[in-house]
């Protein structure tokens, strides 16, 4: 997936082709405005209100306790973002946007939009991080910091979108009983696998702030008897075992190459001989062939963890050094830029 600008008419297409207009200006100015506009729609309750039915700007302003002028300007901006439509003086959620922005939808990503207020603040420290080499380190918050709930709820909403596809692509051994989910936070991928495999139970290991939120998510789904959360740092926690399967989802990019190999070796020692290791990661292309938005994800990882996104070859190297052999690799349709790697002890 690539970020881009869409010309509205022939004149703009020609101007873009001839490089007559400064595209960086469009990215920085309109990109900023679009992001904050979409975030504001979630925080101010616009999507939830419009999910109940079309309404005028005046009615929405009264319901959401905003100024009429401000609400109208926001709604018109949301039209430009293609998530709201106007018909006969009344605003409504665009049909394609409803599944993502109606808070009652099982595909809603409104918590992720809210989480971007925290990410907005983190990105305000980018220049300092680049100069100093020191990241924001988003995993060092106190366990009761409210940002943990925003963070894990946002990740949970993304996991809901992809978990059926991901779980169906993970070939656990026949009769699998024990699954380990390292850094699994919400535990939703583990929960999806448990629902697919009779008798399977999972242990999720993560930091205390993450575990507190994950336990609530699993409890609300009525799956606490299948998925158990355990507090610990994946770098030094006692793993236990043996496990028929291990999930390592969105963990590698937080770690250095040496840390990844060390962790994978411990994982291998905690698995049965024919067990399945599933790795889910944002992977980037080789530096001389980059053509997608993946480098932006890499910069985000540097900012928030002091780490980086890795290439497929680098991840395969980590796995090989730890005694694993890659069995398959596949992109995930429901989460752009993410790749699922299946490996087994060699």
Order of alpha helices (4+ residues) and beta strands (2+ residues): alpha-alpha-alpha-alpha-alpha-beta-beta-alpha-alpha-alpha-alpha-beta-alpha-beta-alpha-beta-beta-alpha-beta-alpha-beta-alpha-beta-beta
